[in-house]
Amino acid sequence: MSASPDTAAAAGRDPGAAPAARRESEEQRQKLPLAALLALATAVFITSLTETLPAGLLPEMSHALGVSESATGQTVTVYALGTALTAIPLTAATAGWRRKRLLLTAVAGFAAANTVTAVSSAYGLTMVARFVAGVAAGLAWALLAGYARRMAPVALQGRAIAVAMAGIPVALSLGVPAGTFLGQALGWRVAFLAMTALTVVLLGWITAVVPDYPGQERGERPRMLRALGVPGVRPVLFVTLVFVLAHTVLYAYIATFLDDLGMGDRTDLVLLAFGVASLVSIWIVGAQIQHRLRSLTIAGTLLVGAAAALFAALSGGGPLVYVAAVLWGLGWGGLPTLLQTAAGDAGGDHADAAQAMLVTLWNVAMAAGGVLGGVLLDASGSGSFPWTVLLLLLPVLAVVLAARSHGFPSRRPGV
């Protein structure tokens, strides 16, 4: 069939118009492998929920283990330490493994650790199980973002990571309250056994639908110090460390902060507002990240700063608390996707090493945020939390603005 005169004339005026139109049409037809990406999102959900679930079950767990609630709270700390101490060396040691085998190994680690946690009556054994869960998390976190990237064409990689990272706000806004309710209704051990059951289902899901990829050849395996020398990696790692530290100072003690505002009985609703706004943030970031990574990171920093400023100005509870929580969620929800994507882009051939360092610093910041928040609470009270967040976000904003060429460029490489 011959082309119409109008089409032929248009092609004659612009020889590149037809190929460009074909490329645009091909990009529009490209689809994300949603079944596989949702399996990764479920793995992220399990990782996040395994870490934070004890926070909602401290009284029940401490009674069963025969230790204080503060000692039981260290089950969260030891998890973060397991991740921080092992993410880099294990990522280097397993760089040659096929990716699906490594993912299944990490997920199986969660099944084993949560099962032991559920049946253990000894504090020491529980702490060992939690450390093992943190080790599995270190493997998973260093792997998942890169896995999602490899499943999608360059133009859709940001969206792929956004889908995979959606498990974080879902775990925090829905998983923790649901797990807490289940634990209070049927016992905390049932909550952890339910996690094991979900993990077993996930193992079958991954086996069935997630594609496999080879690991790296020996000469290509990640070298951490070399990755630090790649332009853009250090700004991304700095922003990760300080931003997560700022967030954790407030989030880890949000119940105490709200109680001091007279809203202790509304903590679940405030966190629900935060979680829903985080999901909206992930959707926005997923839709726009391939062209607006830099502006989205700046916007996220400013939104969390605005939330902190509003929290700092409050002298009591009320609707403005929910407004601040929504601003916080809008700024924070998409941040894991933004930072994982920025680290992968900046790392280039050393992306796995950059991701492993990001995971390590993320968990270091979480542990440090809990410690710093405790010190501030004892020294100055919970009112110091939002001011600390504002102070920490100033260098974050400065580094993002300065990293225009590498780290947080206005246009992602290859897009």
C-alpha positions as CSV (number, residue, x, y, z in Angstrom):
1,M,0.0,0.0,0.0
2,S,1.5,3.4,-1.0
3,A,1.7,6.3,1.4
4,S,-0.8,9.1,1.1
5,P,0.4,12.4,-0.6
6,D,0.2,14.2,2.7
7,T,2.4,11.6,4.4
8,A,4.9,11.5,1.6
9,A,5.1,15.2,1.5
10,A,5.7,15.4,5.3
11,A,8.4,12.7,5.0
12,G,10.0,14.7,2.1
13,R,10.1,17.9,4.2
14,D,11.6,16.0,7.2
15,P,13.4,12.7,6.4
16,G,13.8,12.0,10.1
17,A,10.1,12.4,10.9
18,A,9.1,8.9,10.1
19,P,11.9,7.1,12.1
20,A,11.3,9.5,15.0
21,A,7.6,8.7,14.9
22,R,8.3,5.0,14.9
23,R,10.6,5.3,17.8
24,E,8.0,7.2,19.8
25,S,5.4,4.7,18.9
26,E,7.7,1.8,20.0
27,E,8.3,3.5,23.3
28,Q,4.6,4.0,23.9
29,R,4.1,0.2,23.3
30,Q,6.7,-0.8,25.8
31,K,5.2,-2.1,29.0
32,L,6.7,-2.9,32.4
33,P,6.8,-6.5,33.5
34,L,4.3,-5.8,36.3
35,A,4.0,-9.3,37.6
36,A,7.8,-9.6,38.2
37,L,8.1,-6.0,39.5
38,L,5.2,-6.6,42.0
39,A,7.1,-9.7,43.2
40,L,10.1,-7.4,43.9
41,A,7.7,-4.9,45.6
42,T,6.5,-7.7,47.8
43,A,10.1,-8.5,48.7
44,V,10.6,-4.8,49.6
45,F,7.4,-5.0,51.7
46,I,8.7,-8.0,53.6
47,T,12.1,-6.4,54.2
48,S,10.6,-3.2,55.6
49,L,7.9,-4.9,57.6
50,T,10.3,-7.4,59.1
51,E,12.5,-4.5,60.3
52,T,9.7,-2.4,61.8
53,L,7.1,-4.9,63.1
54,P,8.6,-5.3,66.6
55,A,8.0,-1.6,67.2
56,G,4.3,-2.3,67.4
57,L,4.6,-5.5,69.5
58,L,7.1,-4.5,72.1
59,P,5.0,-5.1,75.2
60,E,3.9,-8.6,74.1
61,M,7.4,-9.6,72.9
62,S,9.2,-8.3,76.0
63,H,6.8,-10.2,78.3
64,A,7.3,-13.4,76.4
65,L,11.1,-13.0,76.2
66,G,11.4,-11.9,79.9
67,V,13.3,-8.7,79.2
68,S,12.4,-5.0,79.3
69,E,10.7,-3.1,76.5
70,S,13.9,-1.1,75.9
71,A,15.9,-4.3,75.5
72,T,13.3,-5.7,73.1
73,G,13.5,-2.5,71.1
74,Q,17.1,-3.5,70.3
75,T,15.7,-6.1,68.0
76,V,15.2,-3.3,65.5
77,T,18.7,-1.9,66.1
78,V,20.4,-5.3,65.6
79,Y,18.5,-5.8,62.4
80,A,19.9,-2.5,61.1
81,L,23.4,-3.4,62.2
82,G,23.1,-6.8,60.4
83,T,22.4,-4.9,57.2
84,A,25.0,-2.1,57.7
85,L,27.8,-4.5,58.6
86,T,27.3,-7.1,55.8
87,A,25.8,-5.3,52.8
88,I,29.1,-4.3,51.2
89,P,31.2,-7.4,51.8
90,L,28.3,-9.8,50.9
91,T,27.5,-7.8,47.7
92,A,31.1,-8.1,46.7
93,A,31.3,-11.8,47.6
94,T,28.1,-12.7,45.6
95,A,28.7,-10.4,42.6
96,G,29.3,-13.5,40.4
97,W,26.1,-15.3,41.5
98,R,23.2,-15.4,39.1
99,R,20.7,-12.7,40.2
100,K,17.6,-15.0,40.7
101,R,19.6,-17.4,42.8
102,L,20.8,-14.6,45.0
103,L,17.3,-13.1,45.3
104,L,15.8,-16.4,46.3
105,T,18.6,-16.9,48.9
106,A,17.9,-13.5,50.4
107,V,14.1,-14.1,50.6
108,A,14.7,-17.6,52.1
109,G,16.8,-15.9,54.8
110,F,13.7,-13.9,55.8
111,A,11.6,-17.0,56.0
112,A,14.1,-18.7,58.3
113,A,14.7,-15.6,60.5
114,N,11.0,-14.8,61.0
115,T,10.2,-18.5,61.8
116,V,12.9,-18.6,64.4
117,T,11.7,-15.3,65.8
118,A,8.2,-16.6,66.1
119,V,9.1,-19.8,68.0
120,S,12.0,-18.5,70.1
121,S,11.6,-17.9,73.8
122,A,15.2,-17.0,74.4
123,Y,16.3,-13.4,74.0
124,G,19.7,-14.3,72.7
125,L,18.3,-16.6,70.0
126,T,15.8,-13.9,69.0
127,M,18.6,-11.4,68.6
128,V,20.6,-13.8,66.4
129,A,17.5,-14.4,64.2
130,R,17.0,-10.6,63.9
131,F,20.7,-10.1,62.9
132,V,20.3,-12.8,60.2
133,A,17.2,-11.0,58.9
134,G,19.3,-7.9,58.7
135,V,21.9,-9.7,56.7
136,A,19.2,-11.0,54.3
137,A,18.0,-7.4,54.0
138,G,21.5,-6.2,53.1
139,L,21.6,-8.7,50.2
140,A,18.1,-7.8,49.1
141,W,18.4,-4.0,49.2
142,A,21.7,-4.0,47.3
143,L,20.0,-6.3,44.6
144,L,16.4,-5.1,44.2
145,A,16.8,-1.7,42.6
146,G,19.4,-3.0,40.1
147,Y,17.1,-6.0,39.3
148,A,14.2,-3.6,38.6
149,R,16.4,-1.5,36.3
150,R,17.4,-4.5,34.3
151,M,13.8,-5.5,33.7
152,A,12.9,-2.3,31.9
153,P,14.1,-0.2,29.0
154,V,16.1,2.9,29.9
155,A,13.1,5.2,29.5
156,L,11.0,3.2,31.9
157,Q,13.7,2.3,34.5
158,G,12.6,5.0,36.9
159,R,9.0,3.7,36.9
160,A,10.3,0.1,37.3
161,I,12.2,1.1,40.5
162,A,9.2,3.1,41.7
163,V,7.0,0.0,41.5
164,A,9.5,-2.1,43.3
165,M,10.1,0.5,46.0
166,A,6.3,0.9,46.6
167,G,6.7,-1.8,49.2
168,I,8.2,0.6,51.7
169,P,5.3,3.0,52.3
170,V,2.8,0.1,52.0
171,A,4.7,-1.6,54.8
172,L,4.9,1.5,57.0
173,S,1.4,2.8,56.4
174,L,-0.6,-0.5,56.2
175,G,1.7,-3.4,57.1
176,V,2.8,-2.3,60.6
177,P,-0.7,-1.4,61.8
178,A,-2.1,-4.6,60.3
179,G,0.7,-6.7,61.9
180,T,0.2,-4.9,65.2
181,F,-3.5,-5.6,65.1
182,L,-2.9,-9.3,64.3
183,G,-0.3,-9.6,67.0
184,Q,-2.6,-8.1,69.6
185,A,-5.6,-10.2,68.5
186,L,-3.9,-13.6,68.1
187,G,-0.4,-13.1,69.6
188,W,2.8,-11.6,68.4
189,R,4.1,-15.0,67.3
190,V,1.2,-15.4,64.8
191,A,2.2,-12.1,63.2
192,F,5.8,-13.3,62.5
193,L,4.5,-16.7,61.3
194,A,2.2,-14.8,58.9
195,M,5.3,-13.1,57.6
196,T,6.9,-16.5,57.0
197,A,3.8,-17.7,55.1
198,L,3.8,-14.6,52.9
199,T,7.6,-15.2,52.3
200,V,7.0,-18.8,51.2
201,V,4.4,-17.6,48.7
202,L,6.8,-15.0,47.4
203,L,9.5,-17.7,46.8
204,G,7.1,-19.5,44.5
205,W,6.1,-16.2,42.8
206,I,9.7,-15.3,42.2
207,T,10.5,-18.7,40.8
208,A,7.5,-18.5,38.4
209,V,7.7,-15.0,37.0
210,V,10.9,-13.1,37.8
211,P,13.5,-13.4,35.0
212,D,17.1,-14.5,35.7
213,Y,20.2,-12.5,34.9
214,P,23.9,-13.4,35.1
215,G,26.2,-12.0,37.7
216,Q,29.3,-10.1,37.0
217,E,32.5,-11.6,35.6
218,R,35.5,-11.6,37.9
219,G,37.1,-8.6,36.3
220,E,33.8,-6.6,36.4
221,R,32.9,-7.2,40.1
222,P,32.3,-4.2,42.3
223,R,35.2,-2.4,43.9
224,M,33.9,-0.1,46.5
225,L,36.7,2.4,46.6
226,R,36.7,2.7,42.9
227,A,33.0,3.4,42.9
228,L,33.6,6.3,45.3
229,G,35.9,7.9,42.7
230,V,33.1,8.0,40.1
231,P,31.7,11.5,39.7
232,G,28.3,11.8,41.3
233,V,28.5,8.8,43.6
234,R,29.7,10.8,46.7
235,P,27.0,13.5,46.5
236,V,24.3,10.8,46.3
237,L,25.7,8.9,49.2
238,F,26.0,12.1,51.3
239,V,22.4,13.1,50.6
240,T,21.3,9.5,51.5
241,L,23.1,9.6,54.8
242,V,22.0,13.0,56.0
243,F,18.4,12.9,54.6
244,V,17.7,9.5,56.1
245,L,19.2,10.6,59.4
246,A,16.9,13.7,59.4
247,H,13.9,11.6,58.6
248,T,14.6,9.0,61.3
249,V,15.2,11.4,64.1
250,L,11.5,12.4,63.8
251,Y,9.9,9.2,62.5
252,A,11.5,6.9,65.2
253,Y,9.9,9.1,67.9
254,I,6.8,10.3,66.2
255,A,4.5,8.7,68.8
256,T,6.3,10.6,71.6
257,F,6.3,13.8,69.6
258,L,2.5,13.5,69.0
259,D,1.9,12.5,72.6
260,D,3.6,15.8,73.7
261,L,1.2,17.6,71.3
262,G,-1.8,15.9,73.0
263,M,-2.4,13.6,70.0
264,G,-0.9,10.4,71.3
265,D,-4.2,8.6,70.6
266,R,-4.2,9.8,67.0
267,T,-0.7,8.4,66.0
268,D,-2.2,5.7,63.8
269,L,-4.3,8.3,61.8
270,V,-1.3,10.6,61.4
271,L,0.8,7.8,60.2
272,L,-2.0,6.7,57.8
273,A,-2.0,10.3,56.3
274,F,1.8,10.1,56.0
275,G,1.5,6.7,54.3
276,V,-1.2,7.6,51.8
277,A,0.8,10.8,50.9
278,S,3.9,8.6,50.5
279,L,2.0,6.4,48.0
280,V,1.0,9.4,46.0
281,S,4.6,10.6,46.0
282,I,5.8,7.2,44.7
283,W,3.2,7.5,41.8
284,I,4.3,11.0,40.9
285,V,8.0,10.0,41.1
286,G,7.4,6.9,39.0
287,A,5.7,8.9,36.3
288,Q,8.2,11.7,36.1
289,I,11.6,10.4,37.3
290,Q,13.0,9.7,33.8
291,H,13.0,13.4,33.0
292,R,12.8,15.2,36.3
293,L,15.0,13.3,38.8
294,R,16.8,16.5,39.9
295,S,13.7,18.7,40.3
296,L,11.9,15.9,42.1
297,T,14.8,15.5,44.6
298,I,14.8,19.3,45.3
299,A,11.0,19.3,45.7
300,G,11.2,16.3,48.1
301,T,13.8,18.1,50.2
302,L,11.7,21.3,50.3
303,L,8.5,19.4,51.2
304,V,10.0,17.6,54.1
305,G,11.6,20.9,55.2
306,A,8.1,22.5,55.0
307,A,6.6,19.7,57.1
308,A,9.4,20.1,59.7
309,A,8.9,23.8,59.9
310,L,5.1,23.3,60.4
311,F,5.7,20.8,63.1
312,A,8.1,23.2,64.8
313,A,5.6,26.0,64.8
314,L,2.8,23.9,66.4
315,S,2.1,24.3,70.0
316,G,-0.7,21.8,70.2
317,G,-2.6,19.3,68.1
318,G,-5.2,19.9,65.4
319,P,-5.7,19.7,61.6
320,L,-2.3,21.3,60.9
321,V,-0.6,18.1,62.2
322,Y,-2.3,16.2,59.4
323,V,-1.2,18.8,56.9
324,A,2.4,18.5,58.1
325,A,2.1,14.7,57.9
326,V,0.9,14.9,54.3
327,L,3.7,17.3,53.3
328,W,6.2,14.9,54.9
329,G,4.8,11.9,53.1
330,L,4.8,13.7,49.7
331,G,8.4,14.7,50.2
332,W,9.6,11.4,51.6
333,G,7.7,8.7,49.8
334,G,9.5,8.8,46.5
335,L,12.9,9.4,48.0
336,P,14.1,5.8,48.0
337,T,13.3,5.6,44.3
338,L,15.1,8.9,43.6
339,L,18.2,7.9,45.5
340,Q,18.4,4.3,44.2
341,T,18.0,5.6,40.6
342,A,20.6,8.4,41.2
343,A,23.1,6.0,42.7
344,G,22.6,3.5,39.8
345,D,23.0,6.3,37.2
346,A,26.0,7.8,38.8
347,G,27.7,4.5,39.5
348,G,27.6,3.4,35.8
349,D,29.7,0.2,35.6
350,H,30.1,0.3,39.4
351,A,26.3,0.6,40.0
352,D,26.2,-2.5,42.2
353,A,28.9,-1.2,44.4
354,A,27.2,2.2,44.6
355,Q,23.9,0.5,45.6
356,A,25.6,-1.6,48.3
357,M,27.2,1.6,49.8
358,L,23.8,3.3,49.7
359,V,22.1,0.4,51.5
360,T,24.9,0.5,54.2
361,L,24.7,4.2,54.7
362,W,20.9,4.1,54.8
363,N,21.0,1.7,57.7
364,V,23.8,3.5,59.4
365,A,21.6,6.6,59.2
366,M,18.6,4.8,60.6
367,A,20.6,3.5,63.6
368,A,22.2,6.9,64.2
369,G,18.8,8.6,63.9
370,G,17.5,6.4,66.7
371,V,20.5,7.2,68.9
372,L,20.4,11.0,68.1
373,G,16.7,11.2,68.7
374,G,17.1,9.5,72.1
375,V,19.8,12.0,73.1
376,L,17.7,15.0,71.9
377,L,14.6,13.7,73.7
378,D,16.5,13.4,77.0
379,A,18.4,16.7,76.6
380,S,15.8,19.0,74.9
381,G,12.5,17.2,74.6
382,S,10.6,16.2,71.5
383,G,10.2,19.8,70.4
384,S,13.8,19.7,69.2
385,F,13.1,17.0,66.6
386,P,11.6,19.2,63.8
387,W,14.3,21.9,64.3
388,T,17.0,19.2,64.0
389,V,15.4,18.0,60.7
390,L,15.5,21.5,59.3
391,L,19.1,21.9,60.3
392,L,20.1,18.6,58.6
393,L,18.2,19.4,55.4
394,L,20.2,22.6,54.7
395,P,23.4,20.7,53.6
396,V,21.2,18.2,51.8
397,L,19.6,20.9,49.7
398,A,23.0,22.6,49.1
399,V,24.6,19.3,47.8
400,V,21.7,18.5,45.5
401,L,21.8,22.0,44.0
402,A,25.5,21.8,43.5
403,A,25.5,18.3,42.0
404,R,24.1,19.6,38.7
405,S,26.5,17.8,36.4
406,H,26.9,14.5,38.3
407,G,24.8,12.9,41.0
408,F,21.5,14.8,40.4
409,P,21.6,16.0,36.8
410,S,18.7,17.6,35.1
411,R,18.6,14.8,32.6
412,R,19.3,11.1,33.3
413,P,22.0,9.5,31.3
414,G,20.6,7.5,28.3
415,V,17.2,9.2,28.5
